[in-house]
């Protein structure tokens, strides 16, 4: 009787070990999938950041050009006002 109980306990332990191994295999697979997904997300974010930097550079150049035109126009306007005052 004791021998049978010991065998049942051993079988239960072996089943538990097998279940733990299966769980570990599944978790490793999920971790690998998540890692791939995170790498992809990092790459996409990096690409978007590069695109945004380039867009910012272009917009800054455009803004600087418009600001230069504004300063030039204000200078011409001031000159015309001075001529009209004389």
N, CA, C and O atoms as a CHARMM CRD file, in Angstrom:
* protein
*
  344
    1    1 UNK  N      0.81700  -1.18800   0.00000 PROA 1      0.00000
    2    1 UNK  CA     0.00000   0.00000   0.00000 PROA 1      0.00000
    3    1 UNK  C      0.87000   1.26600   0.00000 PROA 1      0.00000
    4    1 UNK  O      0.63900   2.18800  -0.78200 PROA 1      0.00000
    5    2 UNK  N      1.85300   1.29400   0.87100 PROA 2      0.00000
    6    2 UNK  CA     2.76900   2.42100   0.94600 PROA 2      0.00000
    7    2 UNK  C      3.54600   2.53700  -0.35500 PROA 2      0.00000
    8    2 UNK  O      3.83200   3.63600  -0.82900 PROA 2      0.00000
    9    3 UNK  N      3.88500   1.37500  -0.92800 PROA 3      0.00000
   10    3 UNK  CA     4.61800   1.33300  -2.18300 PROA 3      0.00000
   11    3 UNK  C      3.78600   1.97400  -3.30100 PROA 3      0.00000
   12    3 UNK  O      4.32800   2.72400  -4.11300 PROA 3      0.00000
   13    4 UNK  N      2.50900   1.69500  -3.35300 PROA 4      0.00000
   14    4 UNK  CA     1.60500   2.26100  -4.36200 PROA 4      0.00000
   15    4 UNK  C      1.46900   3.76900  -4.18000 PROA 4      0.00000
   16    4 UNK  O      1.43400   4.51300  -5.16000 PROA 4      0.00000
   17    5 UNK  N      1.39500   4.21800  -2.93800 PROA 5      0.00000
   18    5 UNK  CA     1.27900   5.65000  -2.67200 PROA 5      0.00000
   19    5 UNK  C      2.53700   6.37700  -3.11200 PROA 5      0.00000
   20    5 UNK  O      2.47500   7.48100  -3.65300 PROA 5      0.00000
   21    6 UNK  N      3.68000   5.74600  -2.87300 PROA 6      0.00000
   22    6 UNK  CA     4.93900   6.34100  -3.29300 PROA 6      0.00000
   23    6 UNK  C      5.00600   6.42200  -4.81500 PROA 6      0.00000
   24    6 UNK  O      5.45900   7.42400  -5.36900 PROA 6      0.00000
   25    7 UNK  N      4.55900   5.37700  -5.48300 PROA 7      0.00000
   26    7 UNK  CA     4.55500   5.37900  -6.94300 PROA 7      0.00000
   27    7 UNK  C      3.61300   6.46100  -7.47700 PROA 7      0.00000
   28    7 UNK  O      3.93300   7.13800  -8.45400 PROA 7      0.00000
   29    8 UNK  N      2.45900   6.62100  -6.83900 PROA 8      0.00000
   30    8 UNK  CA     1.51600   7.65800  -7.25600 PROA 8      0.00000
   31    8 UNK  C      2.11000   9.04900  -7.04600 PROA 8      0.00000
   32    8 UNK  O      1.93100   9.93500  -7.88200 PROA 8      0.00000
   33    9 UNK  N      2.80400   9.23800  -5.95200 PROA 9      0.00000
   34    9 UNK  CA     3.44600  10.52100  -5.68700 PROA 9      0.00000
   35    9 UNK  C      4.53800  10.79600  -6.71700 PROA 9      0.00000
   36    9 UNK  O      4.69700  11.92500  -7.18300 PROA 9      0.00000
   37   10 UNK  N      5.28600   9.75300  -7.06500 PROA 10     0.00000
   38   10 UNK  CA     6.34300   9.91000  -8.07100 PROA 10     0.00000
   39   10 UNK  C      5.73000  10.27000  -9.42200 PROA 10     0.00000
   40   10 UNK  O      6.22800  11.15200 -10.12100 PROA 10     0.00000
   41   11 UNK  N      4.65900   9.58900  -9.78000 PROA 11     0.00000
   42   11 UNK  CA     3.97500   9.87100 -11.04400 PROA 11     0.00000
   43   11 UNK  C      3.41900  11.29400 -11.03300 PROA 11     0.00000
   44   11 UNK  O      3.51500  12.01100 -12.02900 PROA 11     0.00000
   45   12 UNK  N      2.84200  11.69500  -9.91500 PROA 12     0.00000
   46   12 UNK  CA     2.31700  13.06100  -9.79700 PROA 12     0.00000
   47   12 UNK  C      3.43900  14.08500  -9.93200 PROA 12     0.00000
   48   12 UNK  O      3.27800  15.11100 -10.59200 PROA 12     0.00000
   49   13 UNK  N      4.57500  13.79800  -9.30300 PROA 13     0.00000
   50   13 UNK  CA     5.71900  14.70500  -9.40300 PROA 13     0.00000
   51   13 UNK  C      6.22900  14.78500 -10.84000 PROA 13     0.00000
   52   13 UNK  O      6.55400  15.86500 -11.33200 PROA 13     0.00000
   53   14 UNK  N      6.29600  13.63800 -11.50400 PROA 14     0.00000
   54   14 UNK  CA     6.75300  13.62600 -12.89100 PROA 14     0.00000
   55   14 UNK  C      5.78300  14.39500 -13.78800 PROA 14     0.00000
   56   14 UNK  O      6.20100  15.13100 -14.68100 PROA 14     0.00000
   57   15 UNK  N      4.49700  14.21900 -13.54400 PROA 15     0.00000
   58   15 UNK  CA     3.50400  14.97600 -14.31300 PROA 15     0.00000
   59   15 UNK  C      3.64300  16.47200 -14.06000 PROA 15     0.00000
   60   15 UNK  O      3.53600  17.27700 -14.98500 PROA 15     0.00000
   61   16 UNK  N      3.87700  16.83300 -12.82100 PROA 16     0.00000
   62   16 UNK  CA     4.07300  18.24200 -12.46700 PROA 16     0.00000
   63   16 UNK  C      5.29700  18.81400 -13.15200 PROA 16     0.00000
   64   16 UNK  O      5.27400  19.94000 -13.64900 PROA 16     0.00000
   65   17 UNK  N      6.37100  18.03000 -13.17600 PROA 17     0.00000
   66   17 UNK  CA     7.60500  18.47600 -13.83000 PROA 17     0.00000
   67   17 UNK  C      7.36800  18.66300 -15.32700 PROA 17     0.00000
   68   17 UNK  O      7.80700  19.65600 -15.90800 PROA 17     0.00000
   69   18 UNK  N      6.68000  17.71600 -15.94700 PROA 18     0.00000
   70   18 UNK  CA     6.37700  17.83200 -17.37900 PROA 18     0.00000
   71   18 UNK  C      5.52600  19.06300 -17.66500 PROA 18     0.00000
   72   18 UNK  O      5.74700  19.76700 -18.65000 PROA 18     0.00000
   73   19 UNK  N      4.55600  19.31500 -16.79800 PROA 19     0.00000
   74   19 UNK  CA     3.70300  20.48800 -16.98300 PROA 19     0.00000
   75   19 UNK  C      4.52000  21.77300 -16.85500 PROA 19     0.00000
   76   19 UNK  O      4.33900  22.71600 -17.62400 PROA 19     0.00000
   77   20 UNK  N      5.41700  21.79400 -15.87600 PROA 20     0.00000
   78   20 UNK  CA     6.27800  22.96800 -15.70500 PROA 20     0.00000
   79   20 UNK  C      7.17400  23.17900 -16.91300 PROA 20     0.00000
   80   20 UNK  O      7.39000  24.31300 -17.34100 PROA 20     0.00000
   81   21 UNK  N      7.69900  22.08400 -17.46700 PROA 21     0.00000
   82   21 UNK  CA     8.54100  22.18700 -18.66300 PROA 21     0.00000
   83   21 UNK  C      7.74400  22.73800 -19.84300 PROA 21     0.00000
   84   21 UNK  O      8.23100  23.59000 -20.58600 PROA 21     0.00000
   85   22 UNK  N      6.52300  22.24800 -20.00700 PROA 22     0.00000
   86   22 UNK  CA     5.66700  22.74800 -21.09000 PROA 22     0.00000
   87   22 UNK  C      5.35800  24.23300 -20.89300 PROA 22     0.00000
   88   22 UNK  O      5.38800  25.01700 -21.84100 PROA 22     0.00000
   89   23 UNK  N      5.06500  24.59800 -19.66500 PROA 23     0.00000
   90   23 UNK  CA     4.79100  26.00500 -19.37000 PROA 23     0.00000
   91   23 UNK  C      6.01300  26.86800 -19.68400 PROA 23     0.00000
   92   23 UNK  O      5.88800  27.95300 -20.25200 PROA 23     0.00000
   93   24 UNK  N      7.17900  26.38200 -19.31600 PROA 24     0.00000
   94   24 UNK  CA     8.41400  27.11500 -19.56400 PROA 24     0.00000
   95   24 UNK  C      8.66300  27.27100 -21.06400 PROA 24     0.00000
   96   24 UNK  O      9.06500  28.34000 -21.52200 PROA 24     0.00000
   97   25 UNK  N      8.42500  26.21700 -21.81500 PROA 25     0.00000
   98   25 UNK  CA     8.59500  26.27800 -23.26700 PROA 25     0.00000
   99   25 UNK  C      7.64000  27.31000 -23.86700 PROA 25     0.00000
  100   25 UNK  O      8.02700  28.10500 -24.72400 PROA 25     0.00000
  101   26 UNK  N      6.39000  27.28700 -23.40600 PROA 26     0.00000
  102   26 UNK  CA     5.40400  28.26200 -23.90600 PROA 26     0.00000
  103   26 UNK  C      5.79700  29.68800 -23.54800 PROA 26     0.00000
  104   26 UNK  O      5.68900  30.59400 -24.37400 PROA 26     0.00000
  105   27 UNK  N      6.25100  29.88200 -22.32200 PROA 27     0.00000
  106   27 UNK  CA     6.64000  31.22300 -21.89000 PROA 27     0.00000
  107   27 UNK  C      7.85000  31.72000 -22.67000 PROA 27     0.00000
  108   27 UNK  O      7.92600  32.90000 -23.01200 PROA 27     0.00000
  109   28 UNK  N      8.78300  30.83900 -22.94900 PROA 28     0.00000
  110   28 UNK  CA     9.95400  31.23400 -23.74600 PROA 28     0.00000
  111   28 UNK  C      9.52500  31.64300 -25.15200 PROA 28     0.00000
  112   28 UNK  O     10.02200  32.62600 -25.70100 PROA 28     0.00000
  113   29 UNK  N      8.60500  30.88500 -25.72300 PROA 29     0.00000
  114   29 UNK  CA     8.08800  31.23900 -27.04900 PROA 29     0.00000
  115   29 UNK  C      7.39700  32.59400 -27.04600 PROA 29     0.00000
  116   29 UNK  O      7.59400  33.41100 -27.94600 PROA 29     0.00000
  117   30 UNK  N      6.59100  32.81700 -26.02700 PROA 30     0.00000
  118   30 UNK  CA     5.90300  34.10400 -25.89900 PROA 30     0.00000
  119   30 UNK  C      6.91500  35.23200 -25.69400 PROA 30     0.00000
  120   30 UNK  O      6.75200  36.32200 -26.24300 PROA 30     0.00000
  121   31 UNK  N      7.95000  34.97300 -24.91300 PROA 31     0.00000
  122   31 UNK  CA     8.96900  35.99500 -24.66800 PROA 31     0.00000
  123   31 UNK  C      9.71200  36.32900 -25.96200 PROA 31     0.00000
  124   31 UNK  O     10.00000  37.49500 -26.23100 PROA 31     0.00000
  125   32 UNK  N     10.02300  35.30100 -26.76600 PROA 32     0.00000
  126   32 UNK  CA    10.69700  35.55100 -28.04800 PROA 32     0.00000
  127   32 UNK  C      9.80500  36.37400 -28.97000 PROA 32     0.00000
  128   32 UNK  O     10.27400  37.29900 -29.63300 PROA 32     0.00000
  129   33 UNK  N      8.52900  36.03700 -29.01000 PROA 33     0.00000
  130   33 UNK  CA     7.58500  36.78500 -29.85400 PROA 33     0.00000
  131   33 UNK  C      7.47800  38.23500 -29.38400 PROA 33     0.00000
  132   33 UNK  O      7.46300  39.16000 -30.19700 PROA 33     0.00000
  133   34 UNK  N      7.40600  38.42200 -28.08700 PROA 34     0.00000
  134   34 UNK  CA     7.32500  39.77600 -27.54600 PROA 34     0.00000
  135   34 UNK  C      8.60000  40.55800 -27.84100 PROA 34     0.00000
  136   34 UNK  O      8.54600  41.74900 -28.14800 PROA 34     0.00000
  137   35 UNK  N      9.73200  39.89600 -27.74900 PROA 35     0.00000
  138   35 UNK  CA    11.01100  40.55000 -28.03900 PROA 35     0.00000
  139   35 UNK  C     11.04700  41.01000 -29.49700 PROA 35     0.00000
  140   35 UNK  O     11.48000  42.12400 -29.79000 PROA 35     0.00000
  141   36 UNK  N     10.59000  40.14900 -30.40800 PROA 36     0.00000
  142   36 UNK  CA    10.55000  40.52100 -31.82900 PROA 36     0.00000
  143   36 UNK  C      9.62400  41.71900 -32.03400 PROA 36     0.00000
  144   36 UNK  O      9.94000  42.64600 -32.78000 PROA 36     0.00000
  145   37 UNK  N      8.48800  41.68000 -31.36500 PROA 37     0.00000
  146   37 UNK  CA     7.52900  42.77200 -31.48700 PROA 37     0.00000
  147   37 UNK  C      8.12400  44.08000 -30.95200 PROA 37     0.00000
  148   37 UNK  O      7.95400  45.14000 -31.55400 PROA 37     0.00000
  149   38 UNK  N      8.81700  43.99200 -29.82500 PROA 38     0.00000
  150   38 UNK  CA     9.43100  45.19400 -29.25400 PROA 38     0.00000
  151   38 UNK  C     10.53500  45.74300 -30.14400 PROA 38     0.00000
  152   38 UNK  O     10.66700  46.95700 -30.29800 PROA 38     0.00000
  153   39 UNK  N     11.32800  44.85200 -30.73000 PROA 39     0.00000
  154   39 UNK  CA    12.37500  45.31000 -31.64700 PROA 39     0.00000
  155   39 UNK  C     11.76500  46.02100 -32.84700 PROA 39     0.00000
  156   39 UNK  O     12.27600  47.04600 -33.29700 PROA 39     0.00000
  157   40 UNK  N     10.67300  45.47100 -33.35800 PROA 40     0.00000
  158   40 UNK  CA     9.98400  46.07800 -34.49100 PROA 40     0.00000
  159   40 UNK  C      9.44200  47.45400 -34.09400 PROA 40     0.00000
  160   40 UNK  O      9.55200  48.41200 -34.85900 PROA 40     0.00000
  161   41 UNK  N      8.86500  47.54700 -32.91000 PROA 41     0.00000
  162   41 UNK  CA     8.31900  48.82000 -32.43100 PROA 41     0.00000
  163   41 UNK  C      9.43000  49.85300 -32.25600 PROA 41     0.00000
  164   41 UNK  O      9.24500  51.02600 -32.58000 PROA 41     0.00000
  165   42 UNK  N     10.58200  49.42000 -31.74400 PROA 42     0.00000
  166   42 UNK  CA    11.71900  50.33600 -31.57600 PROA 42     0.00000
  167   42 UNK  C     12.19500  50.83000 -32.93400 PROA 42     0.00000
  168   42 UNK  O     12.48100  52.01600 -33.10100 PROA 42     0.00000
  169   43 UNK  N     12.28000  49.92800 -33.89900 PROA 43     0.00000
  170   43 UNK  CA    12.71800  50.30900 -35.24600 PROA 43     0.00000
  171   43 UNK  C     11.73600  51.30300 -35.86900 PROA 43     0.00000
  172   43 UNK  O     12.15000  52.28900 -36.47800 PROA 43     0.00000
  173   44 UNK  N     10.44200  51.04200 -35.71400 PROA 44     0.00000
  174   44 UNK  CA     9.43200  51.95600 -36.25800 PROA 44     0.00000
  175   44 UNK  C      9.51900  53.32200 -35.59200 PROA 44     0.00000
  176   44 UNK  O      9.42000  54.35200 -36.25800 PROA 44     0.00000
  177   45 UNK  N      9.70400  53.32700 -34.28800 PROA 45     0.00000
  178   45 UNK  CA     9.82000  54.58900 -33.55800 PROA 45     0.00000
  179   45 UNK  C     11.06300  55.34700 -33.99900 PROA 45     0.00000
  180   45 UNK  O     11.03200  56.56800 -34.15300 PROA 45     0.00000
  181   46 UNK  N     12.14100  54.63000 -34.19900 PROA 46     0.00000
  182   46 UNK  CA    13.37900  55.25400 -34.66600 PROA 46     0.00000
  183   46 UNK  C     13.18000  55.87300 -36.04700 PROA 46     0.00000
  184   46 UNK  O     13.61800  56.99500 -36.29900 PROA 46     0.00000
  185   47 UNK  N     12.52200  55.14000 -36.93500 PROA 47     0.00000
  186   47 UNK  CA    12.25100  55.66700 -38.27200 PROA 47     0.00000
  187   47 UNK  C     11.37300  56.91300 -38.20500 PROA 47     0.00000
  188   47 UNK  O     11.63500  57.89800 -38.89500 PROA 47     0.00000
  189   48 UNK  N     10.34300  56.86800 -37.38200 PROA 48     0.00000
  190   48 UNK  CA     9.45500  58.02700 -37.24200 PROA 48     0.00000
  191   48 UNK  C     10.20700  59.22600 -36.67000 PROA 48     0.00000
  192   48 UNK  O      9.97200  60.36500 -37.07300 PROA 48     0.00000
  193   49 UNK  N     11.11200  58.96100 -35.73000 PROA 49     0.00000
  194   49 UNK  CA    11.90500  60.03700 -35.14200 PROA 49     0.00000
  195   49 UNK  C     12.79900  60.68100 -36.18700 PROA 49     0.00000
  196   49 UNK  O     12.91400  61.90500 -36.24100 PROA 49     0.00000
  197   50 UNK  N     13.43700  59.85500 -37.02600 PROA 50     0.00000
  198   50 UNK  CA    14.28700  60.39700 -38.09900 PROA 50     0.00000
  199   50 UNK  C     13.46300  61.22800 -39.06500 PROA 50     0.00000
  200   50 UNK  O     13.88300  62.31200 -39.46900 PROA 50     0.00000
  201   51 UNK  N     12.28700  60.72600 -39.43900 PROA 51     0.00000
  202   51 UNK  CA    11.40500  61.47200 -40.34300 PROA 51     0.00000
  203   51 UNK  C     10.98400  62.79800 -39.72000 PROA 51     0.00000
  204   51 UNK  O     10.95700  63.82700 -40.39500 PROA 51     0.00000
  205   52 UNK  N     10.65800  62.77000 -38.43400 PROA 52     0.00000
  206   52 UNK  CA    10.22300  63.98800 -37.75700 PROA 52     0.00000
  207   52 UNK  C     11.36200  64.99300 -37.67300 PROA 52     0.00000
  208   52 UNK  O     11.14400  66.19300 -37.84100 PROA 52     0.00000
  209   53 UNK  N     12.57800  64.51400 -37.41400 PROA 53     0.00000
  210   53 UNK  CA    13.73300  65.43000 -37.37800 PROA 53     0.00000
  211   53 UNK  C     13.92700  66.09300 -38.73100 PROA 53     0.00000
  212   53 UNK  O     14.16800  67.29800 -38.80600 PROA 53     0.00000
  213   54 UNK  N     13.82300  65.30800 -39.80700 PROA 54     0.00000
  214   54 UNK  CA    13.98600  65.85200 -41.15000 PROA 54     0.00000
  215   54 UNK  C     12.89000  66.87900 -41.44800 PROA 54     0.00000
  216   54 UNK  O     13.16000  67.94100 -42.00900 PROA 54     0.00000
  217   55 UNK  N     11.66600  66.55400 -41.07000 PROA 55     0.00000
  218   55 UNK  CA    10.56300  67.49000 -41.26200 PROA 55     0.00000
  219   55 UNK  C     10.79800  68.76500 -40.47000 PROA 55     0.00000
  220   55 UNK  O     10.54100  69.86400 -40.96100 PROA 55     0.00000
  221   56 UNK  N     11.28800  68.61900 -39.24200 PROA 56     0.00000
  222   56 UNK  CA    11.56800  69.79900 -38.40800 PROA 56     0.00000
  223   56 UNK  C     12.64000  70.68100 -39.04400 PROA 56     0.00000
  224   56 UNK  O     12.53700  71.90800 -39.02200 PROA 56     0.00000
  225   57 UNK  N     13.67200  70.04800 -39.61100 PROA 57     0.00000
  226   57 UNK  CA    14.74200  70.80600 -40.26800 PROA 57     0.00000
  227   57 UNK  C     14.18400  71.58200 -41.45700 PROA 57     0.00000
  228   57 UNK  O     14.48500  72.76100 -41.64300 PROA 57     0.00000
  229   58 UNK  N     13.36700  70.89800 -42.25700 PROA 58     0.00000
  230   58 UNK  CA    12.77000  71.55400 -43.42500 PROA 58     0.00000
  231   58 UNK  C     11.86100  72.70400 -43.01300 PROA 58     0.00000
  232   58 UNK  O     11.90400  73.77700 -43.61500 PROA 58     0.00000
  233   59 UNK  N     11.04200  72.48800 -41.99300 PROA 59     0.00000
  234   59 UNK  CA    10.13700  73.53600 -41.52500 PROA 59     0.00000
  235   59 UNK  C     10.90800  74.71500 -40.93200 PROA 59     0.00000
  236   59 UNK  O     10.50400  75.86800 -41.08700 PROA 59     0.00000
  237   60 UNK  N     12.00900  74.42400 -40.25800 PROA 60     0.00000
  238   60 UNK  CA    12.84200  75.48700 -39.68200 PROA 60     0.00000
  239   60 UNK  C     13.44200  76.34200 -40.79000 PROA 60     0.00000
  240   60 UNK  O     13.48000  77.56800 -40.68800 PROA 60     0.00000
  241   61 UNK  N     13.91100  75.68300 -41.85600 PROA 61     0.00000
  242   61 UNK  CA    14.46000  76.44000 -42.99200 PROA 61     0.00000
  243   61 UNK  C     13.37800  77.30800 -43.62100 PROA 61     0.00000
  244   61 UNK  O     13.61100  78.47000 -43.95600 PROA 61     0.00000
  245   62 UNK  N     12.19300  76.72800 -43.77600 PROA 62     0.00000
  246   62 UNK  CA    11.06800  77.47600 -44.34600 PROA 62     0.00000
  247   62 UNK  C     10.71200  78.66500 -43.46000 PROA 62     0.00000
  248   62 UNK  O     10.48700  79.77100 -43.95100 PROA 62     0.00000
  249   63 UNK  N     10.66400  78.42800 -42.16700 PROA 63     0.00000
  250   63 UNK  CA    10.35000  79.50000 -41.21800 PROA 63     0.00000
  251   63 UNK  C     11.41600  80.59100 -41.24800 PROA 63     0.00000
  252   63 UNK  O     11.09000  81.77700 -41.22800 PROA 63     0.00000
  253   64 UNK  N     12.68100  80.19700 -41.29600 PROA 64     0.00000
  254   64 UNK  CA    13.76600  81.18300 -41.36000 PROA 64     0.00000
  255   64 UNK  C     13.65600  82.03700 -42.62800 PROA 64     0.00000
  256   64 UNK  O     13.85900  83.25100 -42.59400 PROA 64     0.00000
  257   65 UNK  N     13.32900  81.37600 -43.74900 PROA 65     0.00000
  258   65 UNK  CA    13.15900  82.11600 -45.00000 PROA 65     0.00000
  259   65 UNK  C     12.01000  83.10800 -44.90900 PROA 65     0.00000
  260   65 UNK  O     12.14200  84.25600 -45.33300 PROA 65     0.00000
  261   66 UNK  N     10.89200  82.67300 -44.36200 PROA 66     0.00000
  262   66 UNK  CA     9.74500  83.56600 -44.20800 PROA 66     0.00000
  263   66 UNK  C     10.04500  84.70600 -43.24500 PROA 66     0.00000
  264   66 UNK  O      9.61000  85.83800 -43.45300 PROA 66     0.00000
  265   67 UNK  N     10.78800  84.39900 -42.19900 PROA 67     0.00000
  266   67 UNK  CA    11.16300  85.44200 -41.23900 PROA 67     0.00000
  267   67 UNK  C     12.06000  86.47200 -41.92200 PROA 67     0.00000
  268   67 UNK  O     11.91800  87.67500 -41.70500 PROA 67     0.00000
  269   68 UNK  N     12.98500  85.98400 -42.74900 PROA 68     0.00000
  270   68 UNK  CA    13.85900  86.90900 -43.49900 PROA 68     0.00000
  271   68 UNK  C     13.05300  87.80600 -44.42200 PROA 68     0.00000
  272   68 UNK  O     13.32100  89.00300 -44.52400 PROA 68     0.00000
  273   69 UNK  N     12.07300  87.23100 -45.08800 PROA 69     0.00000
  274   69 UNK  CA    11.21200  88.02900 -45.97500 PROA 69     0.00000
  275   69 UNK  C     10.42400  89.06000 -45.18000 PROA 69     0.00000
  276   69 UNK  O     10.22700  90.18500 -45.63800 PROA 69     0.00000
  277   70 UNK  N      9.97500  88.67800 -43.99200 PROA 70     0.00000
  278   70 UNK  CA     9.22400  89.59300 -43.13800 PROA 70     0.00000
  279   70 UNK  C     10.10700  90.77000 -42.72300 PROA 70     0.00000
  280   70 UNK  O      9.68400  91.92400 -42.79500 PROA 70     0.00000
  281   71 UNK  N     11.31900  90.47900 -42.29500 PROA 71     0.00000
  282   71 UNK  CA    12.24400  91.53700 -41.87000 PROA 71     0.00000
  283   71 UNK  C     12.52900  92.47200 -43.05000 PROA 71     0.00000
  284   71 UNK  O     12.57800  93.69200 -42.89500 PROA 71     0.00000
  285   72 UNK  N     12.71500  91.87500 -44.22900 PROA 72     0.00000
  286   72 UNK  CA    12.98000  92.67500 -45.42500 PROA 72     0.00000
  287   72 UNK  C     11.78000  93.56700 -45.75600 PROA 72     0.00000
  288   72 UNK  O     11.94500  94.74700 -46.06600 PROA 72     0.00000
  289   73 UNK  N     10.59400  93.00800 -45.69100 PROA 73     0.00000
  290   73 UNK  CA     9.36900  93.78000 -45.97500 PROA 73     0.00000
  291   73 UNK  C      9.17300  94.89400 -44.96600 PROA 73     0.00000
  292   73 UNK  O      8.77800  96.00200 -45.33100 PROA 73     0.00000
  293   74 UNK  N      9.44500  94.60900 -43.69900 PROA 74     0.00000
  294   74 UNK  CA     9.32100  95.64700 -42.66900 PROA 74     0.00000
  295   74 UNK  C     10.32600  96.76300 -42.91100 PROA 74     0.00000
  296   74 UNK  O     10.02600  97.93900 -42.70400 PROA 74     0.00000
  297   75 UNK  N     11.52500  96.38300 -43.35400 PROA 75     0.00000
  298   75 UNK  CA    12.53800  97.39800 -43.66300 PROA 75     0.00000
  299   75 UNK  C     12.09300  98.27900 -44.81200 PROA 75     0.00000
  300   75 UNK  O     12.24900  99.49900 -44.75400 PROA 75     0.00000
  301   76 UNK  N     11.53700  97.67700 -45.85900 PROA 76     0.00000
  302   76 UNK  CA    11.04300  98.46000 -47.00200 PROA 76     0.00000
  303   76 UNK  C      9.89700  99.35400 -46.57100 PROA 76     0.00000
  304   76 UNK  O      9.81400 100.51000 -46.98600 PROA 76     0.00000
  305   77 UNK  N      9.02000  98.82700 -45.74700 PROA 77     0.00000
  306   77 UNK  CA     7.88100  99.60900 -45.27000 PROA 77     0.00000
  307   77 UNK  C      8.35900 100.79600 -44.44200 PROA 77     0.00000
  308   77 UNK  O      7.84300 101.90400 -44.59200 PROA 77     0.00000
  309   78 UNK  N      9.32900 100.57600 -43.58100 PROA 78     0.00000
  310   78 UNK  CA     9.89400 101.67800 -42.78500 PROA 78     0.00000
  311   78 UNK  C     10.52300 102.72400 -43.69500 PROA 78     0.00000
  312   78 UNK  O     10.38700 103.92600 -43.46300 PROA 78     0.00000
  313   79 UNK  N     11.21800 102.25400 -44.74000 PROA 79     0.00000
  314   79 UNK  CA    11.85600 103.19500 -45.67100 PROA 79     0.00000
  315   79 UNK  C     10.79700 104.02600 -46.38800 PROA 79     0.00000
  316   79 UNK  O     10.96800 105.23500 -46.54800 PROA 79     0.00000
  317   80 UNK  N      9.71500 103.40400 -46.81700 PROA 80     0.00000
  318   80 UNK  CA     8.64000 104.14000 -47.47900 PROA 80     0.00000
  319   80 UNK  C      7.99900 105.14200 -46.53300 PROA 80     0.00000
  320   80 UNK  O      7.66100 106.25300 -46.94100 PROA 80     0.00000
  321   81 UNK  N      7.83200 104.76300 -45.29000 PROA 81     0.00000
  322   81 UNK  CA     7.25200 105.70200 -44.31300 PROA 81     0.00000
  323   81 UNK  C      8.14400 106.91200 -44.11800 PROA 81     0.00000
  324   81 UNK  O      7.65000 108.03300 -43.99800 PROA 81     0.00000
  325   82 UNK  N      9.45500 106.69900 -44.08500 PROA 82     0.00000
  326   82 UNK  CA    10.39800 107.81100 -43.90100 PROA 82     0.00000
  327   82 UNK  C     10.36000 108.72000 -45.10300 PROA 82     0.00000
  328   82 UNK  O     10.42900 109.94000 -44.95200 PROA 82     0.00000
  329   83 UNK  N     10.25000 108.14900 -46.31900 PROA 83     0.00000
  330   83 UNK  CA    10.18400 108.95700 -47.53700 PROA 83     0.00000
  331   83 UNK  C      8.89600 109.78900 -47.53800 PROA 83     0.00000
  332   83 UNK  O      8.90300 110.96200 -47.91000 PROA 83     0.00000
  333   84 UNK  N      7.80600 109.16800 -47.12100 PROA 84     0.00000
  334   84 UNK  CA     6.52900 109.88800 -47.11400 PROA 84     0.00000
  335   84 UNK  C      6.48600 110.97900 -46.05000 PROA 84     0.00000
  336   84 UNK  O      5.73600 111.94500 -46.19000 PROA 84     0.00000
  337   85 UNK  N      7.26400 110.84400 -45.00900 PROA 85     0.00000
  338   85 UNK  CA     7.29900 111.86000 -43.94800 PROA 85     0.00000
  339   85 UNK  C      8.11000 113.06100 -44.40600 PROA 85     0.00000
  340   85 UNK  O      7.87000 114.16700 -43.92100 PROA 85     0.00000
  341   86 UNK  N      9.04400 112.89400 -45.30300 PROA 86     0.00000
  342   86 UNK  CA     9.88300 114.01800 -45.75800 PROA 86     0.00000
  343   86 UNK  C      9.11900 114.81600 -46.71300 PROA 86     0.00000
  344   86 UNK  O      9.62400 115.81300 -47.22900 PROA 86     0.00000
